[in-house]
Amino acid sequence: MSLSPCPTLVLSGTGNTTFDTAALAGSMFVLYFYPKDSTPGCTTESGDFRDLHTQFIAANCQVFGMSRDSLKSHENFKAKLQLPFELISDPEEIACEAFGVMKLKNMYGKQVRGIERSTFIINASGEILKEWRGVKVPNHAAEVLSFVQSQQ
């Protein structure tokens, strides 16, 4: 099975960091896309990744969350939830387009374009090892962690 290469991206993250996929070569990481800061599903999902963060790190895997929200919104969301990992801002949808997570959704009877909740695991060789699309939040972070641990 051939794996797809992770798109080359350089985007701004919380804590004055730069998310640079090329600089992450040599390490595994989880990139989860979520629709919006401080909404119920996104709060639960981010909290689940937070609660399992030490286990991801123990498995030599970093975690990053990404949405189209501004860095200011991300900083507030990160502080509110005490997230131990960085959130990446993608207001121009560069990463969203590269990973194909933008979808038309129905919201209150209207068609709106938004992020389809999706998670990707990138291996140390810079390839997309596994992806989940149309994610349902309950137990998702634990399922991702279980997959990461199976790669040890």
C-alpha positions in Angstrom: 0.0 0.0 0.0 1.5 3.3 -1.0 0.9 6.2 1.3 0.2 9.8 0.2 2.7 12.4 1.2 1.6 15.0 3.7 1.1 18.4 2.0 3.8 20.9 2.6 2.4 23.6 4.9 3.7 26.5 6.9 1.0 28.2 9.0 0.8 30.2 12.2 0.0 28.5 15.5 -0.8 29.4 19.1 2.1 30.4 21.4 3.9 32.3 18.5 4.7 28.9 16.9 4.9 28.1 13.2 3.4 24.8 12.0 5.8 23.6 9.3 5.2 20.1 8.1 8.7 19.9 6.6 10.2 20.7 10.0 8.1 17.9 11.6 9.8 15.3 9.4 11.2 12.5 11.5 8.4 12.6 14.0 4.8 11.3 14.0 2.0 13.7 14.5 -1.8 13.9 14.7 -3.5 16.7 12.9 -7.2 17.0 13.7 -9.4 19.5 11.8 -12.4 20.8 13.6 -15.1 23.3 12.6 -15.0 26.1 15.2 -13.5 27.1 18.5 -15.7 27.0 21.6 -18.6 25.0 20.0 -19.8 21.9 21.9 -18.4 19.2 19.7 -15.1 20.9 19.1 -14.7 21.6 22.9 -15.4 18.0 23.7 -13.0 16.7 21.0 -10.2 19.1 22.0 -10.7 18.2 25.6 -10.4 14.5 24.8 -7.1 15.0 22.9 -6.0 17.1 25.9 -6.9 14.3 28.4 -4.9 11.8 26.4 -2.0 14.1 25.5 0.6 12.5 27.8 -0.1 9.2 26.3 0.3 10.6 22.7 3.6 12.1 23.8 4.6 8.7 25.4 4.0 7.1 22.0 6.3 9.7 20.4 3.4 11.5 18.6 2.6 15.2 18.7 -0.9 16.5 18.5 -2.1 19.6 16.6 -5.6 21.0 16.2 -6.6 23.1 13.2 -9.5 25.2 12.1 -10.2 28.4 10.2 -10.5 30.5 13.4 -8.1 33.4 14.1 -5.0 33.0 16.3 -6.7 35.2 18.9 -9.7 32.9 19.0 -7.4 29.9 19.2 -5.4 31.4 22.0 -8.6 32.0 24.0 -9.9 28.5 23.3 -6.5 26.9 24.2 -6.4 28.9 27.5 -10.0 28.1 28.4 -9.5 24.4 27.9 -5.8 24.4 29.1 -4.7 22.6 26.0 -1.1 21.3 26.2 -0.7 21.3 22.4 -0.8 24.1 19.7 -3.8 25.1 17.6 -3.1 26.1 14.0 -5.0 28.9 12.3 -6.0 28.3 8.7 -8.2 31.3 7.8 -7.3 31.1 4.1 -8.2 27.4 4.1 -4.7 26.4 2.7 -4.5 23.2 4.8 -8.2 22.6 4.6 -8.0 22.5 0.8 -4.8 20.5 0.8 -6.4 17.8 3.0 -9.8 18.1 1.3 -11.8 18.7 4.4 -14.0 21.6 3.2 -17.6 20.3 2.6 -21.0 21.7 2.0 -23.1 21.1 5.1 -26.7 21.8 5.9 -27.1 24.1 8.9 -30.5 25.3 9.9 -31.8 24.5 6.4 -29.1 26.5 4.6 -26.1 25.1 2.7 -22.9 26.3 4.3 -19.3 25.6 3.5 -17.4 24.3 6.5 -14.8 21.9 7.8 -15.8 18.3 7.9 -14.4 17.0 11.2 -11.4 14.9 10.1 -8.2 13.5 11.7 -4.9 12.5 10.0 -1.9 10.7 11.3 1.4 11.7 9.6 4.3 9.2 10.1 8.0 10.1 10.6 8.5 9.8 6.8 6.0 12.6 6.1 3.3 10.3 4.8 -0.4 10.2 5.7 -0.5 6.9 7.6 -4.2 7.0 8.4 -7.2 9.3 8.1 -10.7 9.6 9.6 -13.3 11.7 7.8 -16.7 12.7 9.0 -15.6 12.0 12.6 -18.1 11.5 15.4 -16.6 12.9 18.6 -17.3 10.2 21.2 -14.3 8.0 21.8 -12.5 9.4 18.7 -9.4 10.6 20.4 -9.0 7.2 22.2 -9.4 5.4 18.8 -6.6 7.7 17.3 -4.4 7.0 20.4 -5.0 3.3 20.1 -3.9 3.4 16.4 -0.8 5.5 17.3 0.2 3.0 20.0 -0.2 0.1 17.6 2.5 1.7 15.4 5.1 1.4 18.2 
